[in-house]
Amino acid sequence: MRVSRDTVDELDAYVDENLGDITALVNHARDSLGDAFDEDVPEVSADDVRDEFDAFLADDDPALNAAALYRVGVGLEVRNDYAGFVVDEIVGRNLAAVVAGNDPERTLAEATFHYIDVHTDEVLGETTAGEDDVLAGLAAGVQTRLPGWDWQEDGF
């Protein structure tokens, strides 16, 4: 597989094509996790999500890594899903981490990925084995970057 700026452009187009789904996953996570942690976290708009992806994709090295993970993830389909479970989870979790950035955001995004991944079919309907993890990874990574959580304002 060749990964280049063109692959980043493919990821950018994928985000545009799936912006409504990614935004729905982000807002579902913000609502549910906000309830779990007794925090009022505001919803974000598709424009907020798109703007945050624009900022992320402008950073060449992380964007290239995310594009490679995206390409592997969307190309992955395994009958009955289970045999590919480890691979698609690794792709999704690492995609979330790359989009989120450095720790502690990276680790928070990885944890959020697993939460979003469990709820992807509930929020979006059924998707392929790899694509649900790509969407969950993108949503978890960008969700972690978006403002609205007390810890972002007050620190840990």
N, CA, C and O atoms as a GROMACS GRO file, in nm:
protein
  624
    1MET      N    1   0.085  -0.118   0.000
    1MET     CA    2   0.000   0.000   0.000
    1MET      C    3   0.089   0.123   0.000
    1MET      O    4   0.182   0.134   0.080
    2ARG      N    5   0.059   0.214  -0.089
    2ARG     CA    6   0.131   0.341  -0.095
    2ARG      C    7   0.048   0.445  -0.020
    2ARG      O    8  -0.071   0.461  -0.045
    3VAL      N    9   0.114   0.516   0.070
    3VAL     CA   10   0.047   0.620   0.148
    3VAL      C   11   0.115   0.752   0.115
    3VAL      O   12   0.238   0.764   0.123
    4SER      N   13   0.035   0.850   0.079
    4SER     CA   14   0.088   0.980   0.039
    4SER      C   15  -0.014   1.088   0.075
    4SER      O   16  -0.114   1.062   0.141
    5ARG      N   17   0.014   1.208   0.032
    5ARG     CA   18  -0.081   1.318   0.054
    5ARG      C   19  -0.216   1.285  -0.009
    5ARG      O   20  -0.320   1.330   0.040
    6ASP      N   21  -0.214   1.207  -0.119
    6ASP     CA   22  -0.340   1.165  -0.182
    6ASP      C   23  -0.424   1.080  -0.087
    6ASP      O   24  -0.547   1.087  -0.087
    7THR      N   25  -0.356   0.998  -0.005
    7THR     CA   26  -0.428   0.916   0.092
    7THR      C   27  -0.490   1.004   0.200
    7THR      O   28  -0.601   0.976   0.247
    8VAL      N   29  -0.420   1.109   0.239
    8VAL     CA   30  -0.476   1.205   0.334
    8VAL      C   31  -0.599   1.271   0.272
    8VAL      O   32  -0.700   1.292   0.340
    9ASP      N   33  -0.591   1.304   0.144
    9ASP     CA   34  -0.706   1.362   0.075
    9ASP      C   35  -0.824   1.264   0.071
    9ASP      O   36  -0.940   1.305   0.081
   10GLU      N   37  -0.795   1.134   0.055
   10GLU     CA   38  -0.901   1.032   0.061
   10GLU      C   39  -0.968   1.032   0.198
   10GLU      O   40  -1.090   1.025   0.208
   11LEU      N   41  -0.886   1.038   0.303
   11LEU     CA   42  -0.940   1.043   0.440
   11LEU      C   43  -1.025   1.169   0.458
   11LEU      O   44  -1.132   1.163   0.518
   12ASP      N   45  -0.978   1.280   0.407
   12ASP     CA   46  -1.053   1.406   0.416
   12ASP      C   47  -1.190   1.392   0.348
   12ASP      O   48  -1.291   1.436   0.402
   13ALA      N   49  -1.192   1.332   0.230
   13ALA     CA   50  -1.318   1.311   0.159
   13ALA      C   51  -1.408   1.214   0.236
   13ALA      O   52  -1.530   1.232   0.239
   14TYR      N   53  -1.349   1.112   0.297
   14TYR     CA   54  -1.426   1.016   0.377
   14TYR      C   55  -1.491   1.086   0.496
   14TYR      O   56  -1.607   1.061   0.528
   15VAL      N   57  -1.417   1.175   0.560
   15VAL     CA   58  -1.474   1.252   0.671
   15VAL      C   59  -1.592   1.333   0.621
   15VAL      O   60  -1.697   1.336   0.685
   16ASP      N   61  -1.577   1.400   0.506
   16ASP     CA   62  -1.689   1.477   0.450
   16ASP      C   63  -1.810   1.389   0.423
   16ASP      O   64  -1.923   1.426   0.457
   17GLU      N   65  -1.787   1.272   0.361
   17GLU     CA   66  -1.896   1.182   0.326
   17GLU      C   67  -1.967   1.126   0.449
   17GLU      O   68  -2.086   1.096   0.444
   18ASN      N   69  -1.895   1.114   0.559
   18ASN     CA   70  -1.949   1.052   0.680
   18ASN      C   71  -1.961   1.149   0.796
   18ASN      O   72  -1.972   1.108   0.912
   19LEU      N   73  -1.959   1.278   0.766
   19LEU     CA   74  -1.959   1.380   0.871
   19LEU      C   75  -2.082   1.369   0.962
   19LEU      O   76  -2.069   1.385   1.083
   20GLY      N   77  -2.198   1.344   0.906
   20GLY     CA   78  -2.318   1.329   0.987
   20GLY      C   79  -2.307   1.212   1.083
   20GLY      O   80  -2.346   1.224   1.199
   21ASP      N   81  -2.255   1.099   1.035
   21ASP     CA   82  -2.239   0.981   1.121
   21ASP      C   83  -2.134   1.005   1.229
   21ASP      O   84  -2.155   0.969   1.345
   22ILE      N   85  -2.022   1.064   1.192
   22ILE     CA   86  -1.916   1.092   1.289
   22ILE      C   87  -1.969   1.187   1.396
   22ILE      O   88  -1.944   1.167   1.515
   23THR      N   89  -2.041   1.290   1.355
   23THR     CA   90  -2.096   1.387   1.449
   23THR      C   91  -2.198   1.320   1.541
   23THR      O   92  -2.201   1.348   1.661
   24ALA      N   93  -2.281   1.231   1.487
   24ALA     CA   94  -2.378   1.158   1.570
   24ALA      C   95  -2.306   1.073   1.675
   24ALA      O   96  -2.350   1.067   1.790
   25LEU      N   97  -2.198   1.006   1.636
   25LEU     CA   98  -2.122   0.926   1.731
   25LEU      C   99  -2.058   1.012   1.838
   25LEU      O  100  -2.058   0.977   1.956
   26VAL      N  101  -2.002   1.126   1.796
   26VAL     CA  102  -1.941   1.219   1.892
   26VAL      C  103  -2.045   1.265   1.994
   26VAL      O  104  -2.020   1.261   2.114
   27ASN      N  105  -2.160   1.308   1.947
   27ASN     CA  106  -2.262   1.360   2.038
   27ASN      C  107  -2.322   1.251   2.126
   27ASN      O  108  -2.356   1.277   2.241
   28HIS      N  109  -2.336   1.131   2.074
   28HIS     CA  110  -2.382   1.020   2.157
   28HIS      C  111  -2.283   0.994   2.271
   28HIS      O  112  -2.323   0.975   2.386
   29ALA      N  113  -2.154   0.995   2.238
   29ALA     CA  114  -2.052   0.974   2.342
   29ALA      C  115  -2.052   1.088   2.443
   29ALA      O  116  -2.043   1.063   2.563
   30ARG      N  117  -2.062   1.211   2.396
   30ARG     CA  118  -2.060   1.325   2.487
   30ARG      C  119  -2.180   1.320   2.582
   30ARG      O  120  -2.168   1.348   2.701
   31ASP      N  121  -2.296   1.283   2.529
   31ASP     CA  122  -2.416   1.275   2.611
   31ASP      C  123  -2.405   1.161   2.713
   31ASP      O  124  -2.428   1.181   2.832
   32SER      N  125  -2.370   1.043   2.666
   32SER     CA  126  -2.363   0.926   2.754
   32SER      C  127  -2.251   0.937   2.856
   32SER      O  128  -2.272   0.911   2.974
   33LEU      N  129  -2.133   0.976   2.811
   33LEU     CA  130  -2.021   0.988   2.905
   33LEU      C  131  -2.042   1.107   2.999
   33LEU      O  132  -2.001   1.102   3.115
   34GLY      N  133  -2.104   1.212   2.950
   34GLY     CA  134  -2.137   1.324   3.038
   34GLY      C  135  -2.228   1.279   3.151
   34GLY      O  136  -2.208   1.316   3.267
   35ASP      N  137  -2.330   1.198   3.116
   35ASP     CA  138  -2.418   1.144   3.220
   35ASP      C  139  -2.340   1.055   3.317
   35ASP      O  140  -2.360   1.064   3.438
   36ALA      N  141  -2.253   0.972   3.264
   36ALA     CA  142  -2.177   0.879   3.348
   36ALA      C  143  -2.086   0.951   3.446
   36ALA      O  144  -2.062   0.904   3.557
   37PHE      N  145  -2.034   1.067   3.405
   37PHE     CA  146  -1.941   1.142   3.490
   37PHE      C  147  -2.006   1.266   3.550
   37PHE      O  148  -1.938   1.355   3.601
   38ASP      N  149  -2.141   1.271   3.544
   38ASP     CA  150  -2.217   1.381   3.601
   38ASP      C  151  -2.164   1.517   3.556
   38ASP      O  152  -2.136   1.607   3.635
   39GLU      N  153  -2.151   1.528   3.424
   39GLU     CA  154  -2.098   1.650   3.365
   39GLU      C  155  -2.189   1.691   3.249
   39GLU      O  156  -2.233   1.606   3.171
   40ASP      N  157  -2.216   1.818   3.238
   40ASP     CA  158  -2.298   1.870   3.129
   40ASP      C  159  -2.206   1.907   3.014
   40ASP      O  160  -2.139   2.011   3.018
   41VAL      N  161  -2.202   1.823   2.913
   41VAL     CA  162  -2.113   1.844   2.798
   41VAL      C  163  -2.199   1.884   2.678
   41VAL      O  164  -2.288   1.808   2.638
   42PRO      N  165  -2.175   2.000   2.622
   42PRO     CA  166  -2.260   2.045   2.512
   42PRO      C  167  -2.241   1.963   2.385
   42PRO      O  168  -2.132   1.912   2.357
   43GLU      N  169  -2.348   1.953   2.308
   43GLU     CA  170  -2.339   1.891   2.177
   43GLU      C  171  -2.250   1.976   2.088
   43GLU      O  172  -2.229   2.095   2.113
   44VAL      N  173  -2.197   1.912   1.984
   44VAL     CA  174  -2.118   1.984   1.884
   44VAL      C  175  -2.189   1.973   1.750
   44VAL      O  176  -2.268   1.881   1.728
   45SER      N  177  -2.161   2.066   1.664
   45SER     CA  178  -2.221   2.065   1.531
   45SER      C  179  -2.127   1.995   1.432
   45SER      O  180  -2.010   1.971   1.461
   46ALA      N  181  -2.182   1.963   1.317
   46ALA     CA  182  -2.100   1.905   1.211
   46ALA      C  183  -1.989   2.002   1.172
   46ALA      O  184  -1.878   1.960   1.138
   47ASP      N  185  -2.017   2.133   1.176
   47ASP     CA  186  -1.914   2.232   1.145
   47ASP      C  187  -1.801   2.229   1.247
   47ASP      O  188  -1.684   2.243   1.211
   48ASP      N  189  -1.834   2.210   1.376
   48ASP     CA  190  -1.732   2.198   1.480
   48ASP      C  191  -1.641   2.077   1.452
   48ASP      O  192  -1.519   2.086   1.461
   49VAL      N  193  -1.704   1.965   1.418
   49VAL     CA  194  -1.628   1.843   1.390
   49VAL      C  195  -1.542   1.862   1.266
   49VAL      O  196  -1.424   1.826   1.266
   50ARG      N  197  -1.599   1.918   1.162
   50ARG     CA  198  -1.525   1.941   1.038
   50ARG      C  199  -1.407   2.034   1.062
   50ARG      O  200  -1.297   2.007   1.014
   51ASP      N  201  -1.427   2.142   1.136
   51ASP     CA  202  -1.318   2.236   1.166
   51ASP      C  203  -1.204   2.168   1.243
   51ASP      O  204  -1.087   2.194   1.217
   52GLU      N  205  -1.240   2.080   1.336
   52GLU     CA  206  -1.137   2.011   1.414
   52GLU      C  207  -1.060   1.913   1.326
   52GLU      O  208  -0.939   1.898   1.341
   53PHE      N  209  -1.129   1.847   1.234
   53PHE     CA  210  -1.057   1.760   1.139
   53PHE      C  211  -0.968   1.842   1.047
   53PHE      O  212  -0.859   1.798   1.013
   54ASP      N  213  -1.013   1.959   1.005
   54ASP     CA  214  -0.928   2.045   0.922
   54ASP      C  215  -0.798   2.078   0.994
   54ASP      O  216  -0.690   2.073   0.935
   55ALA      N  217  -0.808   2.112   1.122
   55ALA     CA  218  -0.689   2.142   1.201
   55ALA      C  219  -0.599   2.020   1.212
   55ALA      O  220  -0.477   2.031   1.198
   56PHE      N  221  -0.658   1.904   1.236
   56PHE     CA  222  -0.579   1.782   1.248
   56PHE      C  223  -0.511   1.747   1.115
   56PHE      O  224  -0.391   1.717   1.114
   57LEU      N  225  -0.584   1.751   1.006
   57LEU     CA  226  -0.530   1.710   0.876
   57LEU      C  227  -0.423   1.805   0.824
   57LEU      O  228  -0.349   1.769   0.732
   58ALA      N  229  -0.413   1.924   0.881
   58ALA     CA  230  -0.308   2.018   0.842
   58ALA      C  231  -0.172   1.978   0.901
   58ALA      O  232  -0.069   2.029   0.857
   59ASP      N  233  -0.171   1.889   0.998
   59ASP     CA  234  -0.048   1.841   1.062
   59ASP      C  235  -0.002   1.716   0.986
   59ASP      O  236  -0.053   1.607   1.011
   60ASP      N  237   0.093   1.733   0.895
   60ASP     CA  238   0.126   1.631   0.795
   60ASP      C  239   0.156   1.492   0.849
   60ASP      O  240   0.095   1.395   0.803
   61ASP      N  241   0.246   1.478   0.945
   61ASP     CA  242   0.285   1.344   0.990
   61ASP      C  243   0.171   1.268   1.057
   61ASP      O  244   0.144   1.154   1.018
   62PRO      N  245   0.102   1.326   1.155
   62PRO     CA  246  -0.012   1.253   1.212
   62PRO      C  247  -0.122   1.227   1.109
   62PRO      O  248  -0.184   1.120   1.112
   63ALA      N  249  -0.146   1.321   1.019
   63ALA     CA  250  -0.249   1.302   0.917
   63ALA      C  251  -0.214   1.184   0.826
   63ALA      O  252  -0.302   1.107   0.788
   64LEU      N  253  -0.087   1.170   0.792
   64LEU     CA  254  -0.044   1.059   0.708
   64LEU      C  255  -0.063   0.925   0.781
   64LEU      O  256  -0.108   0.828   0.721
   65ASN      N  257  -0.029   0.921   0.908
   65ASN     CA  258  -0.050   0.799   0.987
   65ASN      C  259  -0.198   0.765   0.997
   65ASN      O  260  -0.236   0.649   0.983
   66ALA      N  261  -0.282   0.864   1.022
   66ALA     CA  262  -0.426   0.840   1.030
   66ALA      C  263  -0.480   0.791   0.896
   66ALA      O  264  -0.566   0.703   0.892
   67ALA      N  265  -0.430   0.847   0.786
   67ALA     CA  266  -0.476   0.805   0.654
   67ALA      C  267  -0.440   0.659   0.626
   67ALA      O  268  -0.518   0.586   0.565
   68ALA      N  269  -0.322   0.616   0.670
   68ALA     CA  270  -0.283   0.476   0.652
   68ALA      C  271  -0.375   0.384   0.733
   68ALA      O  272  -0.420   0.282   0.682
   69LEU      N  273  -0.402   0.421   0.856
   69LEU     CA  274  -0.493   0.341   0.939
   69LEU      C  275  -0.634   0.338   0.879
   69LEU      O  276  -0.699   0.233   0.877
   70TYR      N  277  -0.679   0.452   0.831
   70TYR     CA  278  -0.810   0.460   0.766
   70TYR      C  279  -0.817   0.361   0.649
   70TYR      O  280  -0.914   0.286   0.636
   71ARG      N  281  -0.714   0.363   0.564
   71ARG     CA  282  -0.717   0.278   0.445
   71ARG      C  283  -0.720   0.130   0.484
   71ARG      O  284  -0.793   0.052   0.422
   72VAL      N  285  -0.643   0.090   0.583
   72VAL     CA  286  -0.646  -0.049   0.629
   72VAL      C  287  -0.786  -0.082   0.684
   72VAL      O  288  -0.842  -0.186   0.652
   73GLY      N  289  -0.839   0.007   0.765
   73GLY     CA  290  -0.968  -0.019   0.830
   73GLY      C  291  -1.084  -0.032   0.733
   73GLY      O  292  -1.163  -0.126   0.745
   74VAL      N  293  -1.095   0.058   0.637
   74VAL     CA  294  -1.209   0.051   0.546
   74VAL      C  295  -1.197  -0.066   0.449
   74VAL      O  296  -1.297  -0.109   0.391
   75GLY      N  297  -1.076  -0.116   0.432
   75GLY     CA  298  -1.058  -0.232   0.344
   75GLY      C  299  -1.075  -0.365   0.415
   75GLY      O  300  -1.067  -0.470   0.352
   76LEU      N  301  -1.099  -0.362   0.545
   76LEU     CA  302  -1.106  -0.484   0.624
   76LEU      C  303  -1.250  -0.534   0.636
   76LEU      O  304  -1.338  -0.462   0.684
   77GLU      N  305  -1.270  -0.656   0.594
   77GLU     CA  306  -1.399  -0.721   0.614
   77GLU      C  307  -1.372  -0.869   0.634
   77GLU      O  308  -1.305  -0.933   0.553
   78VAL      N  309  -1.423  -0.921   0.743
   78VAL     CA  310  -1.401  -1.061   0.778
   78VAL      C  311  -1.537  -1.123   0.804
   78VAL      O  312  -1.619  -1.066   0.875
   79ARG      N  313  -1.561  -1.240   0.747
   79ARG     CA  314  -1.687  -1.309   0.768
   79ARG      C  315  -1.709  -1.332   0.917
   79ARG      O  316  -1.617  -1.374   0.988
   80ASN      N  317  -1.827  -1.306   0.963
   80ASN     CA  318  -1.866  -1.322   1.103
   80ASN      C  319  -1.787  -1.233   1.197
   80ASN      O  320  -1.797  -1.249   1.319
   81ASP      N  321  -1.710  -1.140   1.146
   81ASP     CA  322  -1.638  -1.037   1.222
   81ASP      C  323  -1.535  -1.089   1.322
   81ASP      O  324  -1.428  -1.029   1.335
   82TYR      N  325  -1.563  -1.197   1.394
   82TYR     CA  326  -1.477  -1.232   1.507
   82TYR      C  327  -1.332  -1.254   1.469
   82TYR      O  328  -1.243  -1.207   1.540
   83ALA      N  329  -1.304  -1.323   1.360
   83ALA     CA  330  -1.165  -1.353   1.324
   83ALA      C  331  -1.085  -1.225   1.301
   83ALA      O  332  -0.964  -1.224   1.323
   84GLY      N  333  -1.149  -1.120   1.256
   84GLY     CA  334  -1.081  -0.993   1.234
   84GLY      C  335  -1.091  -0.898   1.350
   84GLY      O  336  -1.043  -0.784   1.342
   85PHE      N  337  -1.151  -0.942   1.458
   85PHE     CA  338  -1.178  -0.855   1.571
   85PHE      C  339  -1.053  -0.786   1.623
   85PHE      O  340  -1.056  -0.666   1.652
   86VAL      N  341  -0.944  -0.857   1.636
   86VAL     CA  342  -0.823  -0.798   1.692
   86VAL      C  343  -0.769  -0.690   1.598
   86VAL      O  344  -0.730  -0.583   1.643
   87VAL      N  345  -0.766  -0.718   1.470
   87VAL     CA  346  -0.710  -0.623   1.374
   87VAL      C  347  -0.795  -0.496   1.368
   87VAL      O  348  -0.741  -0.386   1.375
   88ASP      N  349  -0.926  -0.510   1.355
   88ASP     CA  350  -1.008  -0.388   1.344
   88ASP      C  351  -1.006  -0.308   1.473
   88ASP      O  352  -1.014  -0.185   1.469
   89GLU      N  353  -0.996  -0.375   1.586
   89GLU     CA  354  -0.985  -0.301   1.714
   89GLU      C  355  -0.853  -0.224   1.722
   89GLU      O  356  -0.851  -0.110   1.768
   90ILE      N  357  -0.745  -0.286   1.678
   90ILE     CA  358  -0.615  -0.218   1.679
   90ILE      C  359  -0.618  -0.097   1.588
   90ILE      O  360  -0.571   0.010   1.624
   91VAL      N  361  -0.675  -0.114   1.469
   91VAL     CA  362  -0.684  -0.003   1.375
   91VAL      C  363  -0.767   0.111   1.435
   91VAL      O  364  -0.722   0.225   1.435
   92GLY      N  365  -0.886   0.081   1.486
   92GLY     CA  366  -0.973   0.185   1.540
   92GLY      C  367  -0.915   0.255   1.661
   92GLY      O  368  -0.920   0.378   1.671
   93ARG      N  369  -0.859   0.177   1.752
   93ARG     CA  370  -0.801   0.236   1.874
   93ARG      C  371  -0.683   0.326   1.840
   93ARG      O  372  -0.670   0.435   1.896
   94ASN      N  373  -0.598   0.282   1.748
   94ASN     CA  374  -0.484   0.363   1.710
   94ASN      C  375  -0.523   0.484   1.628
   94ASN      O  376  -0.459   0.589   1.637
   95LEU      N  377  -0.626   0.472   1.548
   95LEU     CA  378  -0.677   0.587   1.474
   95LEU      C  379  -0.727   0.693   1.571
   95LEU      O  380  -0.697   0.811   1.554
   96ALA      N  381  -0.801   0.653   1.672
   96ALA     CA  382  -0.847   0.747   1.775
   96ALA      C  383  -0.729   0.816   1.842
   96ALA      O  384  -0.731   0.937   1.862
   97ALA      N  385  -0.627   0.739   1.876
   97ALA     CA  386  -0.510   0.793   1.945
   97ALA      C  387  -0.434   0.893   1.859
   97ALA      O  388  -0.392   0.998   1.908
   98VAL      N  389  -0.415   0.861   1.732
   98VAL     CA  390  -0.341   0.951   1.642
   98VAL      C  391  -0.416   1.083   1.624
   98VAL      O  392  -0.356   1.190   1.627
   99VAL      N  393  -0.548   1.074   1.606
   99VAL     CA  394  -0.627   1.196   1.588
   99VAL      C  395  -0.624   1.280   1.715
   99VAL      O  396  -0.616   1.403   1.708
  100ALA      N  397  -0.631   1.218   1.831
  100ALA     CA  398  -0.636   1.291   1.958
  100ALA      C  399  -0.505   1.363   1.990
  100ALA      O  400  -0.508   1.474   2.043
  101GLY      N  401  -0.392   1.303   1.958
  101GLY     CA  402  -0.264   1.367   1.986
  101GLY      C  403  -0.188   1.297   2.097
  101GLY      O  404  -0.192   1.174   2.109
  102ASN      N  405  -0.121   1.374   2.178
  102ASN     CA  406  -0.036   1.320   2.285
  102ASN      C  407  -0.117   1.293   2.412
  102ASN      O  408  -0.231   1.337   2.425
  103ASP      N  409  -0.054   1.220   2.504
  103ASP     CA  410  -0.118   1.194   2.633
  103ASP      C  411  -0.134   1.322   2.712
  103ASP      O  412  -0.048   1.410   2.705
  104PRO      N  413  -0.240   1.332   2.788
  104PRO     CA  414  -0.338   1.231   2.826
  104PRO      C  415  -0.450   1.213   2.724
  104PRO      O  416  -0.527   1.117   2.734
  105GLU      N  417  -0.460   1.303   2.625
  105GLU     CA  418  -0.569   1.294   2.527
  105GLU      C  419  -0.565   1.162   2.451
  105GLU      O  420  -0.669   1.103   2.423
  106ARG      N  421  -0.445   1.116   2.417
  106ARG     CA  422  -0.430   0.991   2.343
  106ARG      C  423  -0.496   0.875   2.418
  106ARG      O  424  -0.575   0.800   2.360
  107THR      N  425  -0.465   0.861   2.545
  107THR     CA  426  -0.520   0.752   2.626
  107THR      C  427  -0.670   0.767   2.643
  107THR      O  428  -0.743   0.668   2.639
  108LEU      N  429  -0.717   0.889   2.663
  108LEU     CA  430  -0.861   0.913   2.674
  108LEU      C  431  -0.932   0.874   2.544
  108LEU      O  432  -1.041   0.816   2.547
  109ALA      N  433  -0.872   0.906   2.431
  109ALA     CA  434  -0.932   0.871   2.302
  109ALA      C  435  -0.939   0.720   2.283
  109ALA      O  436  -1.037   0.668   2.230
  110GLU      N  437  -0.835   0.650   2.324
  110GLU     CA  438  -0.836   0.504   2.312
  110GLU      C  439  -0.948   0.444   2.397
  110GLU      O  440  -1.019   0.354   2.351
  111ALA      N  441  -0.966   0.493   2.517
  111ALA     CA  442  -1.074   0.444   2.603
  111ALA      C  443  -1.210   0.480   2.544
  111ALA      O  444  -1.302   0.399   2.544
  112THR      N  445  -1.222   0.602   2.494
  112THR     CA  446  -1.347   0.647   2.434
  112THR      C  447  -1.379   0.567   2.308
  112THR      O  448  -1.496   0.540   2.279
  113PHE      N  449  -1.275   0.528   2.234
  113PHE     CA  450  -1.297   0.444   2.115
  113PHE      C  451  -1.377   0.320   2.151
  113PHE      O  452  -1.474   0.286   2.083
  114HIS      N  453  -1.337   0.251   2.255
  114HIS     CA  454  -1.404   0.126   2.290
  114HIS      C  455  -1.551   0.152   2.327
  114HIS      O  456  -1.638   0.072   2.294
  115TYR      N  457  -1.577   0.262   2.395
  115TYR     CA  458  -1.715   0.296   2.428
  115TYR      C  459  -1.795   0.324   2.301
  115TYR      O  460  -1.905   0.271   2.283
  116ILE      N  461  -1.741   0.408   2.214
  116ILE     CA  462  -1.813   0.442   2.090
  116ILE      C  463  -1.831   0.318   2.003
  116ILE      O  464  -1.938   0.299   1.945
  117ASP      N  465  -1.728   0.236   1.994
  117ASP     CA  466  -1.735   0.117   1.910
  117ASP      C  467  -1.850   0.025   1.951
  117ASP      O  468  -1.919  -0.030   1.865
  118VAL      N  469  -1.871   0.009   2.079
  118VAL     CA  470  -1.980  -0.076   2.130
  118VAL      C  471  -2.116  -0.021   2.086
  118VAL      O  472  -2.210  -0.097   2.067
  119HIS      N  473  -2.126   0.111   2.069
  119HIS     CA  474  -2.254   0.174   2.038
  119HIS      C  475  -2.269   0.213   1.891
  119HIS      O  476  -2.371   0.271   1.854
  120THR      N  477  -2.171   0.183   1.807
  120THR     CA  478  -2.176   0.226   1.667
  120THR      C  479  -2.299   0.173   1.595
  120THR      O  480  -2.370   0.250   1.530
  121ASP      N  481  -2.326   0.042   1.605
  121ASP     CA  482  -2.443  -0.013   1.536
  121ASP      C  483  -2.573   0.044   1.590
  121ASP      O  484  -2.668   0.065   1.514
  122GLU      N  485  -2.578   0.071   1.720
  122GLU     CA  486  -2.697   0.130   1.782
  122GLU      C  487  -2.724   0.270   1.726
  122GLU      O  488  -2.839   0.306   1.702
  123VAL      N  489  -2.618   0.349   1.706
  123VAL     CA  490  -2.632   0.487   1.660
  123VAL      C  491  -2.649   0.493   1.508
  123VAL      O  492  -2.729   0.572   1.458
  124LEU      N  493  -2.572   0.411   1.434
  124LEU     CA  494  -2.568   0.424   1.288
  124LEU      C  495  -2.638   0.312   1.212
  124LEU      O  496  -2.667   0.326   1.094
  125GLY      N  497  -2.666   0.203   1.278
  125GLY     CA  498  -2.710   0.085   1.206
  125GLY      C  499  -2.588  -0.001   1.176
  125GLY      O  500  -2.476   0.034   1.215
  126GLU      N  501  -2.608  -0.110   1.108
  126GLU     CA  502  -2.500  -0.205   1.085
  126GLU      C  503  -2.403  -0.155   0.979
  126GLU      O  504  -2.445  -0.103   0.875
  127THR      N  505  -2.274  -0.170   1.004
  127THR     CA  506  -2.167  -0.136   0.911
  127THR      C  507  -2.075  -0.256   0.897
  127THR      O  508  -2.097  -0.359   0.962
  128THR      N  509  -1.973  -0.245   0.814
  128THR     CA  510  -1.878  -0.356   0.801
  128THR      C  511  -1.786  -0.361   0.923
  128THR      O  512  -1.780  -0.267   1.002
  129ALA      N  513  -1.716  -0.472   0.937
  129ALA     CA  514  -1.627  -0.493   1.053
  129ALA      C  515  -1.523  -0.383   1.064
  129ALA      O  516  -1.500  -0.331   1.173
  130GLY      N  517  -1.461  -0.347   0.954
  130GLY     CA  518  -1.357  -0.245   0.960
  130GLY      C  519  -1.412  -0.104   0.965
  130GLY      O  520  -1.358  -0.018   1.036
  131GLU      N  521  -1.519  -0.080   0.891
  131GLU     CA  522  -1.570   0.057   0.884
  131GLU      C  523  -1.626   0.105   1.017
  131GLU      O  524  -1.610   0.222   1.051
  132ASP      N  525  -1.691   0.018   1.093
  132ASP     CA  526  -1.744   0.065   1.222
  132ASP      C  527  -1.630   0.109   1.313
  132ASP      O  528  -1.645   0.203   1.390
  133ASP      N  529  -1.515   0.042   1.304
  133ASP     CA  530  -1.402   0.081   1.387
  133ASP      C  531  -1.334   0.207   1.335
  133ASP      O  532  -1.282   0.286   1.414
  134VAL      N  533  -1.334   0.228   1.203
  134VAL     CA  534  -1.281   0.352   1.148
  134VAL      C  535  -1.368   0.469   1.195
  134VAL      O  536  -1.316   0.570   1.243
  135LEU      N  537  -1.499   0.456   1.180
  135LEU     CA  538  -1.589   0.564   1.223
  135LEU      C  539  -1.577   0.589   1.373
  135LEU      O  540  -1.573   0.704   1.417
  136ALA      N  541  -1.573   0.481   1.452
  136ALA     CA  542  -1.558   0.496   1.597
  136ALA      C  543  -1.424   0.560   1.632
  136ALA      O  544  -1.417   0.643   1.722
  137GLY      N  545  -1.319   0.521   1.563
  137GLY     CA  546  -1.187   0.578   1.588
  137GLY      C  547  -1.181   0.727   1.555
  137GLY      O  548  -1.127   0.807   1.632
  138LEU      N  549  -1.236   0.763   1.440
  138LEU     CA  550  -1.238   0.905   1.403
  138LEU      C  551  -1.321   0.985   1.503
  138LEU      O  552  -1.280   1.092   1.546
  139ALA      N  553  -1.437   0.932   1.541
  139ALA     CA  554  -1.524   1.002   1.636
  139ALA      C  555  -1.457   1.016   1.772
  139ALA      O  556  -1.462   1.123   1.832
  140ALA      N  557  -1.394   0.910   1.820
  140ALA     CA  558  -1.329   0.915   1.952
  140ALA      C  559  -1.212   1.012   1.952
  140ALA      O  560  -1.193   1.087   2.048
  141GLY      N  561  -1.135   1.011   1.845
  141GLY     CA  562  -1.020   1.102   1.838
  141GLY      C  563  -1.060   1.247   1.834
  141GLY      O  564  -1.006   1.330   1.907
  142VAL      N  565  -1.157   1.279   1.748
  142VAL     CA  566  -1.198   1.419   1.736
  142VAL      C  567  -1.277   1.463   1.858
  142VAL      O  568  -1.268   1.579   1.900
  143GLN      N  569  -1.354   1.371   1.917
  143GLN     CA  570  -1.430   1.404   2.038
  143GLN      C  571  -1.335   1.448   2.149
  143GLN      O  572  -1.366   1.541   2.224
  144THR      N  573  -1.223   1.383   2.159
  144THR     CA  574  -1.126   1.416   2.263
  144THR      C  575  -1.062   1.552   2.240
  144THR      O  576  -1.021   1.618   2.335
  145ARG      N  577  -1.053   1.594   2.115
  145ARG     CA  578  -0.994   1.724   2.082
  145ARG      C  579  -1.092   1.840   2.103
  145ARG      O  580  -1.050   1.953   2.128
  146LEU      N  581  -1.221   1.811   2.094
  146LEU     CA  582  -1.322   1.917   2.100
  146LEU      C  583  -1.342   1.966   2.243
  146LEU      O  584  -1.341   1.886   2.337
  147PRO      N  585  -1.361   2.096   2.261
  147PRO     CA  586  -1.382   2.151   2.395
  147PRO      C  587  -1.519   2.114   2.450
  147PRO      O  588  -1.606   2.065   2.378
  148GLY      N  589  -1.536   2.138   2.580
  148GLY     CA  590  -1.665   2.119   2.644
  148GLY      C  591  -1.659   2.041   2.773
  148GLY      O  592  -1.755   2.039   2.849
  149TRP      N  593  -1.547   1.976   2.799
  149TRP     CA  594  -1.530   1.897   2.921
  149TRP      C  595  -1.463   1.982   3.027
  149TRP      O  596  -1.372   2.060   2.997
  150ASP      N  597  -1.507   1.967   3.152
  150ASP     CA  598  -1.448   2.044   3.262
  150ASP      C  599  -1.298   2.023   3.272
  150ASP      O  600  -1.224   2.118   3.299
  151TRP      N  601  -1.250   1.899   3.251
  151TRP     CA  602  -1.107   1.872   3.266
  151TRP      C  603  -1.024   1.951   3.166
  151TRP      O  604  -0.907   1.981   3.192
  152GLN      N  605  -1.083   1.986   3.052
  152GLN     CA  606  -1.009   2.066   2.955
  152GLN      C  607  -0.991   2.209   3.003
  152GLN      O  608  -0.890   2.273   2.975
  153GLU      N  609  -1.091   2.258   3.076
  153GLU     CA  610  -1.086   2.394   3.128
  153GLU      C  611  -1.007   2.403   3.257
  153GLU      O  612  -0.928   2.495   3.276
  154ASP      N  613  -1.029   2.306   3.347
  154ASP     CA  614  -0.973   2.310   3.481
  154ASP      C  615  -0.847   2.227   3.496
  154ASP      O  616  -0.777   2.241   3.597
  155GLY      N  617  -0.815   2.142   3.399
  155GLY     CA  618  -0.704   2.050   3.413
  155GLY      C  619  -0.746   1.929   3.493
  155GLY      O  620  -0.858   1.924   3.545
  156PHE      N  621  -0.659   1.834   3.502
  156PHE     CA  622  -0.689   1.712   3.576
  156PHE      C  623  -0.674   1.742   3.721
  156PHE      O  624  -0.695   1.654   3.805
   0.00000   0.00000   0.00000
